[in-house]
Amino acid sequence: MRILIAEKFEQSGIDGLRRLGCDVAVNADVTTEALPALVKSEDPDILVVRGKKVPEPVFDAGGKLSLVIRAGAGYDTIDVAGASARGIIVANCPGKNSIAVAELAWALILACDRRVPDQVADLRQRKWNKKEYSKAAGLFGRTLGIVGFGQIGREVMKRGKAFGMNVVAWSRSLTPEQTEELEIEYAATPVEIAQRSDVISIHVAATGDTRHLVNRAFCEALRPSAIVINTSRGSVVDEEALAAAVRTKGVRAGLDVFANEPAGPNGEFNDGIVREPGVYGTHHIGASTDQAQQAIAEETVRIVQHLLRTGQVLNAVNVARSTPATNVLTVRMLNRPGVLAHVFYILGQAGINVEEMENVIYEGAMAASAHIQLDDAPNAELLTAIRANPSVISASVSRL
């Protein structure tokens, strides 16, 4: 199996893939624009990327390409719809950078509370202004609001408790019962988080539903002098609304991600929000610790190893949760070559599509049972034709 790694990647991960018997090519410097040509020339079975964008032309360029692994959690940089349309699986490495991102979120929280970047800038300009900077509110006993309560949000929660903060959380899947077990408070909406919190940390995936989740209504609900941290994705925050809150309410913001980031690791940065006093930024480096990258490399190797052993892909993000299937055809049969081909031929001639299938082999490998989900029900005549094969023991259909 040939693997192309089109990004900087841990050597331990490269070595691990090679130990699996994979042919590994690495080109960390390829641009997004040049990626389709590289995929065409390398012709990999698997493409591994970190933050690099993978547009639709990449999928057309790869003749053998069947899997794209995002060596990280988010996958909004990959044209998932384009991959799905071509039968290419997209997988990620969720949770492996949780601690790293949580640590950066807390670095930004403390920087905002104590205005650390401003103090450093003054000291480098030989300015001593102790009176100005002796005004921090402090964190103990205040309320930390967490928007998005996956693994990163939970790591942020743990550190908030260690600082003696009260924690309130919101997530689409979070329930009041779960928050009670964790000894934190429940919020029904993101706006409620804004209303109740002194410090807010954002940890949601970039989707159509979360675009500008931190919007005008959210920012108008913020408490004066609140702190807002975003280490998720730039699209989650309406930067114009947040900037207005910074100017009118004294809100401070710590941002690791922005609406307009350079495509590559270096470039000119023109996102105006960082020029607002009280806004502190980092360079989208939440997952960029040695520990996190080592864990992600190990997870990438695990995904490939599982694929080689079972033919199945771990952490696939674009496998359909539901299909147009309306009926299930159950065929008990002798475990012989050509039996399923016979069944599929009959279904195909009738214009009935197979949506999903499971083939169970019984002990001794003499018999099997196929459970075939279909987009229409085969009639009695088709069932008779299926049963005509001498290796078919029985065939029946039921509604899903």
N, C-alpha and C positions, 0 to 999 in steps of 0.2 A: 504494500500500500504506500502510495506516494503522498507526502504531506508538504505543503508550502506554508511556511511561517513568514508572513508579510509584516513583521513588526519586531521590535526589540523583545526578546524572550529569554527567560532564565536558561542558562546552560544546562542546569540539572534537568529541566524539562525536555530540552533537545536530546540529551543523553538518554533519558527515560524512553522517549519515543523510538530512538534507534535501537535500544535494547529489546523493544517489542518486535523488531525486524522491519521497521518502517524505513523507507527511503525519505530522508528529511532534507529539504532545501530551505535556506533562510535568506531573506532579502528584507532587512529591516528598514532600508532607506527608500523603498519604492513609494512613489506618490499615489494618491487615489486615482489620478488621471492615467497613470501608467500601469495600474493594477490589472486591468483587463488583458493587456498585451502580455504581462508577466504570467498570468494564469494560463493564457493560451500556449505560451512557450513551455511552461513547466508541466502543464496538464496534470494537476494534482487530483487525488481523490478527496483530500481534505484541505481546506484553507483555514489557517489560524490567524486571527487578528486581535489587537487590543482596542485601540481607539480609532484606528483607521476606518474611514467610510468604505462600505462595500456596496456600490451601486449596481443596478440591474445589468449593465453590460458585462460585469464580471461573470454572471451566471451563464450568459450566452457564450462566453469565451472558453469556459471550462468544459471540455467534452466528457471528462470522467467525474467532474466535481459533483459530489453527492452530500457533502457535509461542510458547513462553515461553523467553526467554533469561535465564539467571542470569549477571549481570555479575560473575562471580567463579568460583572453582573448585568449591567444595562446592555441592550442590543438595539437601541434606536439609531445607531450609526449603520445598521445593516438594512437593506431593502428586503424586509422579511416577506412582503407580498410577492416580490419578484422571485425570491427563492422558492416560495411555496408553489407558485405557478409552474415551476420547472421541476418539481419533485425533489428539491434540495432541502435537507434538514438544516435548521439553525439551532445551535445549542449554546448555552452559556455556562458560567461558573458561579452560580449564586452563593452568596454568603461568605465567600473566601476573602473578601476585602472588608468585611463588616467592621472589624476592630480598627483597621487603618482609617476608614472613613470616620468612624466615631471619634477616634483620637483627633483627627483634624477638626471635626465639628467643635470639639471642646477647646482646641487651640484658638479657634475663631471666637468662641464665646468669651474666653478669658481676655483675648485681645480687644474685643469690643468693650467689655466691662472696664478694663484698665487702660484702654486707649494705647496699647503697647506700640503699635506702628507710629502713632504721632509722637510718642515720647522718644522712640529711636530716631526719628527724623530730626527732632529738635536737638538731641544730643550730638548727632553727626554734624549739625550746623553750629555746634558750640553754644547752644542755648540751654540755660538751666531755668526751669519753670515749674518748680515743685508746687507752688500754690495752685496753678492751673490743673495739675494732674492729681491732686489730692482730693478728688471728688467722686471716686467710684462708688457705686451703689452697693456692690458686693452681691454674692449669690446665695449665701446660706439663708434658708427659710423662705426664699422666693419661689415662684412657680415656673417650672420648665414645661412648656408645651411641645409635644412631638406630633408632627403631621406625617403619617405613614409609619406603621408599627411592624415592619418586617424585622429582619435580623439586625440591620444597622440601627433602626429605631430602638430596638431592645438594648443594644450595647450603649447607646446614648443614655437611655433610661438608667442603666446600672451606674454609670458615672455621675449622673445627676443625683441619684440617691446618695452616693458617696460624698457629694458636696453638700448634703443636707438640704436638698431642694425638694419641694413638693412636685410631683409629676402628674400631668394630665395628658392623655393621648387620644388621638383619633386615627382610625383607619377604616377602610370600607368593610373589612372582615372582622374588625375588633368588636367584641361584645362587652356589655357591662359586667357580666360574670367573669370574663377573663381579666379585666382590669382589677376587679375585686380580689381575685386570687393573687395578682401581682402587687397588691397593696398600692395601687395608683388610682387616679380618678379618670372617669370616662367623659369624653366630649362627643356630642352627636354630630357636629359639623366642624369643618376647618375654621369657620368664622367664630365659633364658640371657643376654639383654641386661642384665637387672636384676642378675644375679649377677656379671657381668664389668665393669660400668661404674661410673665415678665420677660422670659426668654423663649424663643420658638425655634425649633430645628426641623427642617424639611427633609423628608426621606421617602419620596414616592418615585415610582418609575415614570419615564416620559412616555405618555400615551396621549391620544386625542382627548381623553377625559380629564387628564391632569394639566393640560396646557392652560397656563395662567390661573392655576388653582389659587395662587397668591395673587388675587386680583384687587380691583378698587375697593370692593366691599370688605375684603379681608383686611386691607391696609387701613381703611377708615375705622375698622374695629380695634386696631392695635392700641394698646395703652401708650400714653406718652412715655418716651425714653425706653420703650421696649427694644429688645435685641432680636433680630431675625437672622437666622443662619440657613444658607442653602448649599448643601454639598451633593444634591441629587442631579438635576439637569437644569440648564438655563431656561428652557421653555416653560418650566413650572411657574416662574415668577414673571408677572407683568412689571418690568423694570421701571416703566414710567410711573405706575401707581406707587411702587416702593420708594422711588426717588422723591415723590411728593410727600410721603410720610416722613422721610428723613428730613426734608426741609421744614415741614410744618409741625411735626410732633417731636422732633429730637430723637427719632428712631435711629438706632445704629444697626448696620447690616454687615455680616461676614459672609462673603460669597466665594466659593471655589469654582463656580460654574456661571456662565454668562450666555446671554441670548446670541451674541455675535463673537464666537471664538475663532481664531485662526485655524485653518484646516490642518496645518502641520504642527510640529513641535516648536517651531520658531516662526515669528512673523510680527507684523504690526498689529497692535491691539487698539481698537477705537471705540470700545463700548463705554459710553459716556457715564454710566452709573458710578464707576470707580472714581470719578472726579468729584463726586459729592462728598463734602466733609462728613465724616461719620460712617463712611462705607470703606470696609477693608477687604482686600481680595487676595486670593492665591490662584495658582495657574492650573486649575483642574487636576490637582495632584492627590485627591483624596485616597486613591488606592495605591499610591506610589511609595510604598515602603518595601523593604527587602522581604519582610515577613509575608506581606500580602502577595507579592509577586511569586514567592516560592510556593505558597499555598495554591495559587491559581495555576501555576505550572504543574503541580502535582494533580490537580483536578483535571486539567487537560489530558494528561497522560492516562488518568483513570477512565475518562470518556472514551479515548481511543482503544484502550485495553478491553473495555467492556464490549465495544463494537466488534473487535476482532474475535472475541470469545462467543458472543451471543448473536451478533448481527443487529442488536438493538442500540439505540442512542440514548444515553442518559441526558437529562436536563434539556430535552428538545422543547423549543418554545413555539413551534409552528405546526405541531400535530393537532389536527382538528378535534375539538372537544365534542362535536356532534357532526353527523353526516346526514345526507338525505335518505338514509336507510329507513324503510318502513316495515320490512319483513325480515325474518331470519329463516333460512333454509338449513335444516339439519340433515346431514347425510352420514349414516353409519356405513362403513365400507371395509373391505379387506385392504390392508396396507400394501397396495401394489402400484406400479407405475401406470400412469395414464388415466387413473380413475377420476381425479380432479379435473384433468384436461377434458375428459368426456363431459363432466358437469358444466364446466365453464363454456364449452363449445355450445351446448344446448342453450344456456342462458344468453350467450352472446347473439346467437341466431334469433332469439326472441327480443333482443334489444333491452335486456335487463342488465343493469350494471351492478357489479360487486363493489360494495362500499368498504366493508371490513370482513376479515376472515380469521378464524382460529381453527387450527387443525390439531386435535388431541390424539396422541398415539398411546394405545393401551399397553400394559405390561406384556412383554413378549414380542411386541412389534408386529403382531399378526393382524390387528385391526386398528381402525382409527375412526374418529368422529369429527367431521368438519361442520363448523357453525359459520354460515355464510350470510352476512347482512346484505340485503338487496334493496334497491330503490323501487321495486315493484314486486308483486307476488306472482310466482309461476303458477299457471293454471293446472288443472288436472292432467291435461294432455302432456305438458312439459314434465310434470312429475313422473308420469308413466314412462316417458322417454329416458329420464334419468335412471329410473329403476331397471331399465332394460339392460344396463350393463351388468354382466354376471358377477362383478365384484362389489356391486352396491347391495348392501343388506337391507337398508330402508332409507326413505327420503320423505321428509315432512316439512311443512311450512307453517309458521305462526307469526302473528302480528307483534311488532315491537311495542 
